[in-house]
Amino acid sequence: MECFSSLGWFCISNPSFIGLKSKKKYSLSRKCRSFNEVGSKCVRMSYTENESSGVSYKKLIHFALEETNTHTLLSPSPLQEKYSSLLSMDDKTELQMLSFEAHKIRLLRSLCIEGTDGMQVLDFAAFPKPEFDLPIFCANFFTTAKMNIIVLDLNPLHDIMDQEDYKEKYYKDLITLGLKYSKLLPWGGKLTSESLRFFSPIVIWTRFSSSPHNHSVLFSAFKDYYQAWLGLMDRSEGETDASQIACNCEAQHRYLTWRSEKDPGHGVLKRLIGEDLAKDVITKFLFNGVNELGNKTFLDYFPEYRCEDGKVNEKRSMIGKSFENRPWNARGEFIGDRVEIV
């Protein structure tokens, strides 16, 4: 398994919440909206932030929203009207979602699961508007009582293998940050070549056993990476050239098309809420824009996955290569051709 897709936390009743600076306990609740057309169940949720509570990815979402609000004005996304919370088919697991937009952010969204037996999933992402060629912030965390599978990155919008200027623009000053956490959170094992093209030299791809220390390191990494992304956002300038805007738009659409088709976390959603509703959440919420930002299909972008009957091959890798070790050196240079390929 590589990158794990997932879900987000409480429903907000008032967008002014994101300006809250107090560290005191508070709670927010609101009756959520249901997916009537696909028969999902509606649940009332409340959340109380408490500094003494145990490990919870909701704390990271709270941090990210407050931090973002110090850099830009967040407004609830229209998606929040439909996608706020769900219960699993067995009524035992809660799925919670939040979504926002801002001047330079097309969609900032979270999807978080807190299940039984210590299972937690976090999928937090920030997608720039097409006028900006910012990387895509990506945090995919899957946790059980014993094991954690983690991907954290500023996913490049454009190909950093061929576009050295893009890599220099956004990642040159972040290599030290990546090195810091690559030592604390070692490479997690086999990663396919196809997935690798959507990751940056500072990607954290790791597996570790659950412990207070390891989760403390992970939380620190999330905060540092997100603050780095916000710094890039602050300095980014919007494009005015229509052809470059179109290029950015297609690059983001290609990314969304890959993730909506091949993200390995989809199996979790299907088991929890069923195939039809999972597809709806994946294409219209998690990877919103796949139906709006372009008309190309998955096979237009990735023709190597076409089967003889014209359908998409369900394999995770058509190239057949996976990297057992980190394929970038300490300078952020790709050395994949020289690392062990399994």
C-alpha distance (Angstrom), angle and dihedral (degrees) to the residues before:
residue distance angle dihedral
M1 . . .
E2 3.75 . .
C3 3.76 123.4 .
F4 3.81 118.6 13.1
S5 3.80 121.0 -147.4
S6 3.77 119.0 -151.9
L7 3.83 150.2 143.3
G8 4.07 148.5 -77.6
W9 3.89 141.7 -118.2
F10 3.81 144.4 -111.0
C11 3.80 129.5 -0.2
I12 3.79 113.4 -114.1
S13 3.77 119.3 -138.6
N14 3.78 94.4 -166.5
P15 3.81 127.5 29.2
S16 3.80 89.4 -144.7
F17 3.82 85.9 80.2
I18 3.77 90.4 85.1
G19 3.77 90.2 65.7
L20 3.79 92.0 57.5
K21 3.79 112.6 122.7
S22 3.80 101.8 171.3
K23 3.80 117.9 112.6
K24 3.80 91.4 -153.6
K25 3.78 121.9 114.1
Y26 3.76 115.0 -85.1
S27 3.76 137.1 164.8
L28 3.76 132.6 -150.9
S29 3.78 127.7 -169.7
R30 3.73 139.9 167.7
K31 3.76 137.2 166.2
C32 3.77 106.2 -100.3
R33 3.78 128.1 -135.5
S34 3.77 120.2 -108.1
F35 3.78 132.3 -130.3
N36 3.79 91.8 -121.6
E37 3.78 95.2 171.8
V38 3.80 92.8 60.0
G39 3.78 99.3 32.7
S40 3.79 102.7 -113.2
K41 3.78 122.6 159.8
C42 3.78 125.6 -111.4
V43 3.78 121.8 -135.3
R44 3.80 134.5 -171.4
M45 3.78 111.3 -126.6
S46 3.77 136.2 -168.8
Y47 3.76 131.0 179.5
T48 3.79 130.0 -162.7
E49 3.78 117.7 -163.6
N50 3.79 111.4 -143.1
E51 3.76 123.5 171.3
S52 3.81 90.4 -147.3
S53 3.82 94.6 55.8
G54 3.78 122.1 110.8
V55 3.79 129.7 -104.0
S56 3.79 110.8 -41.8
Y57 3.79 129.3 158.0
K58 3.78 87.9 -147.5
K59 3.80 86.5 79.1
L60 3.80 89.4 61.2
I61 3.79 92.1 51.0
H62 3.80 90.3 49.1
F63 3.82 89.8 50.4
A64 3.81 92.6 48.0
L65 3.79 94.4 49.9
E66 3.78 93.9 47.6
E67 3.81 91.7 45.2
T68 3.80 92.6 48.0
N69 3.77 90.4 51.0
T70 3.81 90.0 60.1
H71 3.82 89.4 58.8
T72 3.80 103.7 37.4
L73 3.79 142.4 -0.6
L74 3.80 111.3 -90.9
S75 3.78 120.2 -154.4
P76 3.80 125.6 -173.2
S77 3.79 111.5 -96.7
P78 3.82 118.8 -121.9
L79 3.80 84.9 -117.2
Q80 3.82 89.2 71.4
E81 3.79 89.4 72.8
K82 3.79 90.3 66.8
Y83 3.80 106.2 21.6
S84 3.79 113.4 55.0
S85 3.81 111.6 111.3
L86 3.78 144.3 -10.5
L87 3.77 139.2 -177.8
S88 3.78 120.6 -136.3
M89 3.79 119.2 -110.5
D90 3.80 90.8 -99.2
D91 3.83 91.8 49.7
K92 3.81 90.9 -125.0
T93 3.81 103.0 101.5
E94 3.78 129.0 57.5
L95 3.80 123.5 -147.0
Q96 3.80 116.0 -163.3
M97 3.79 129.0 -171.5
L98 3.80 138.6 -170.2
S99 3.80 130.6 179.8
F100 3.81 135.2 -175.6
E101 3.78 141.7 167.8
A102 3.80 134.5 -153.7
H103 3.82 142.7 175.9
K104 3.82 94.4 -71.9
I105 3.81 98.6 16.9
R106 3.79 119.9 84.9
L107 3.79 92.2 -173.5
L108 3.79 134.7 -2.9
R109 3.78 108.6 -176.5
S110 3.77 142.0 163.8
L111 3.76 132.4 -161.2
C112 3.79 116.8 -172.5
I113 3.81 133.2 179.6
E114 3.76 125.3 -164.7
G115 3.77 108.8 -174.5
T116 3.74 138.2 168.5
D117 3.81 125.2 -67.9
G118 3.80 93.5 29.5
M119 3.81 96.4 -60.0
Q120 3.81 113.8 154.5
V121 3.78 132.1 170.4
L122 3.79 128.6 -171.2
D123 3.78 127.5 -173.2
F124 3.79 110.3 176.6
A125 3.80 121.2 167.7
A126 3.80 141.0 164.7
F127 3.80 118.5 -156.0
P128 3.83 118.9 -165.9
K129 3.77 123.8 -134.8
P130 3.85 112.8 -100.5
E131 3.80 90.6 -106.2
F132 3.81 87.9 69.6
D133 3.81 126.0 60.9
L134 3.81 92.4 -154.5
P135 3.80 119.1 147.2
I136 3.80 116.6 -103.6
F137 3.79 114.0 -106.8
C138 3.79 108.8 -131.4
A139 3.82 130.3 -176.6
N140 3.82 117.2 171.1
F141 3.81 113.5 172.8
F142 3.82 127.5 173.5
T143 3.80 117.4 -176.5
T144 3.79 135.9 179.6
A145 3.79 129.1 174.2
K146 3.82 89.3 -85.4
M147 3.81 110.1 18.5
N148 3.82 139.8 48.1
I149 3.81 127.1 -164.0
I150 3.79 110.6 -166.3
V151 3.80 139.4 -175.0
L152 3.80 119.2 175.0
D153 3.77 121.9 167.2
L154 3.75 151.0 132.5
N155 3.81 93.7 -118.1
P156 3.83 110.2 -145.0
L157 3.78 114.5 -117.2
H158 3.79 90.8 -151.3
D159 3.80 132.9 37.9
I160 3.79 107.4 -80.5
M161 3.81 91.3 -171.8
D162 3.80 91.9 66.4
Q163 3.82 101.5 21.3
E164 3.78 104.6 62.5
D165 3.79 91.4 169.5
Y166 3.80 90.7 60.6
K167 3.81 91.3 50.6
E168 3.80 90.7 48.8
K169 3.80 91.6 48.2
Y170 3.79 96.6 55.3
Y171 3.80 110.5 15.5
K172 3.81 108.9 34.0
D173 3.80 93.3 86.3
L174 3.82 93.4 41.2
I175 3.81 99.2 57.2
T176 3.82 91.7 92.9
L177 3.80 89.9 54.0
G178 3.79 90.4 50.1
L179 3.81 92.2 49.4
K180 3.80 91.3 51.5
Y181 3.77 93.7 57.3
S182 3.80 97.1 35.0
K183 3.82 86.0 66.1
L184 3.79 94.0 46.6
L185 3.82 94.1 41.2
P186 3.84 106.9 33.6
W187 3.80 125.0 -152.1
G188 3.80 110.4 -72.1
G189 3.79 100.6 -138.2
K190 3.78 134.7 -103.9
L191 3.80 115.5 24.7
T192 3.80 120.6 176.8
S193 3.78 122.3 -119.5
E194 3.81 90.7 -123.3
S195 3.79 92.8 57.5
L196 3.78 92.0 42.9
R197 3.80 92.7 65.9
F198 3.79 89.5 66.2
F199 3.82 94.7 51.9
S200 3.79 131.5 82.5
P201 3.84 131.0 -133.9
I202 3.82 89.2 -99.1
V203 3.81 96.4 53.7
I204 3.80 116.7 138.5
W205 3.80 108.1 -145.2
T206 3.77 108.5 167.2
R207 3.79 148.4 141.4
F208 3.78 123.6 -150.5
S209 3.78 141.3 161.4
S210 3.78 117.3 -99.4
S211 3.80 114.6 -95.7
P212 3.83 136.3 138.3
H213 3.82 90.2 -109.4
N214 3.79 95.5 50.8
H215 3.78 92.7 46.7
S216 3.79 90.3 48.4
V217 3.81 89.7 55.0
L218 3.80 91.0 47.3
F219 3.79 93.0 50.1
S220 3.80 90.0 49.1
A221 3.81 90.7 50.4
F222 3.80 92.3 50.3
K223 3.80 91.5 51.2
D224 3.81 94.0 46.4
Y225 3.79 93.5 46.6
Y226 3.78 93.2 46.7
Q227 3.78 92.8 48.6
A228 3.81 88.3 49.8
W229 3.81 89.7 52.7
L230 3.79 91.5 49.6
G231 3.81 89.0 51.3
L232 3.80 89.9 54.3
M233 3.79 89.5 48.3
D234 3.80 91.8 52.3
R235 3.80 91.4 53.7
S236 3.80 97.5 42.0
E237 3.76 119.9 107.8
G238 3.77 123.6 -152.2
E239 3.78 121.1 -111.7
T240 3.78 119.8 -117.4
D241 3.80 96.8 -175.8
A242 3.81 108.2 98.5
S243 3.80 93.9 -148.7
Q244 3.83 92.5 54.5
I245 3.79 91.4 47.0
A246 3.79 88.7 52.0
C247 3.80 89.4 49.0
N248 3.80 91.3 52.3
C249 3.78 90.6 47.3
E250 3.81 93.0 52.1
A251 3.80 91.9 46.2
Q252 3.80 90.9 54.4
H253 3.80 90.9 44.7
R254 3.80 90.5 52.6
Y255 3.82 89.9 51.8
L256 3.81 92.3 48.4
T257 3.80 91.4 46.8
W258 3.80 91.6 54.0
R259 3.79 94.1 45.8
S260 3.80 95.1 45.5
E261 3.81 90.7 52.7
K262 3.81 105.2 34.0
D263 3.80 109.1 22.7
P264 3.83 104.5 129.3
G265 3.80 93.8 -143.8
H266 3.78 91.9 73.5
G267 3.79 90.9 89.5
V268 3.81 90.3 66.1
L269 3.80 91.9 55.5
K270 3.79 93.6 46.5
R271 3.79 91.7 52.3
L272 3.80 92.2 48.0
I273 3.80 104.5 41.9
G274 3.79 106.8 9.9
E275 3.79 132.8 -100.0
D276 3.82 99.4 -79.9
L277 3.79 96.8 49.5
A278 3.81 91.7 40.6
K279 3.81 89.8 56.0
D280 3.80 90.2 49.9
V281 3.82 93.0 51.1
I282 3.81 92.2 45.0
T283 3.80 98.5 49.7
K284 3.80 100.9 32.5
F285 3.80 102.5 34.0
L286 3.81 116.4 14.5
F287 3.80 93.7 40.2
N288 3.75 99.0 19.4
G289 3.79 110.3 172.6
V290 3.79 97.1 48.0
N291 3.82 87.9 105.5
E292 3.81 95.9 36.0
L293 3.80 111.1 37.2
G294 3.80 97.5 57.8
N295 3.78 147.4 -3.7
K296 3.80 100.3 -130.8
T297 3.79 118.1 112.1
F298 3.78 129.5 -135.7
L299 3.81 90.1 -99.3
D300 3.81 91.3 50.7
Y301 3.80 88.6 60.4
F302 3.80 97.8 33.5
P303 3.83 108.2 27.8
E304 3.81 91.6 164.7
Y305 3.81 87.4 76.7
R306 3.82 94.3 61.5
C307 3.81 114.8 118.7
E308 3.79 122.5 -149.9
D309 3.81 89.5 -100.6
G310 3.80 90.5 54.4
K311 3.81 95.2 -107.1
V312 3.80 126.4 125.1
N313 3.80 115.3 -92.6
E314 3.80 108.3 -118.9
K315 3.82 93.8 -145.2
R316 3.78 116.8 118.1
S317 3.81 93.2 -137.7
M318 3.78 131.5 29.4
I319 3.79 94.3 173.1
G320 3.79 90.4 59.2
K321 3.81 96.1 -143.1
S322 3.78 127.1 119.8
F323 3.77 129.5 178.5
E324 3.79 116.3 -128.0
N325 3.81 92.7 -174.6
R326 3.79 135.0 39.2
P327 3.84 106.4 -75.5
W328 3.83 96.3 -152.6
N329 3.78 126.7 74.8
A330 3.80 128.0 -137.4
R331 3.82 90.6 -82.6
G332 3.80 92.8 54.7
E333 3.80 92.5 -107.2
F334 3.79 116.9 145.4
I335 3.80 111.0 -114.4
G336 3.78 96.9 168.2
D337 3.77 92.4 129.2
R338 3.79 89.0 60.9
V339 3.82 101.7 41.9
E340 3.76 124.5 87.2
I341 3.79 112.7 -78.3
V342 3.79 116.9 -159.1
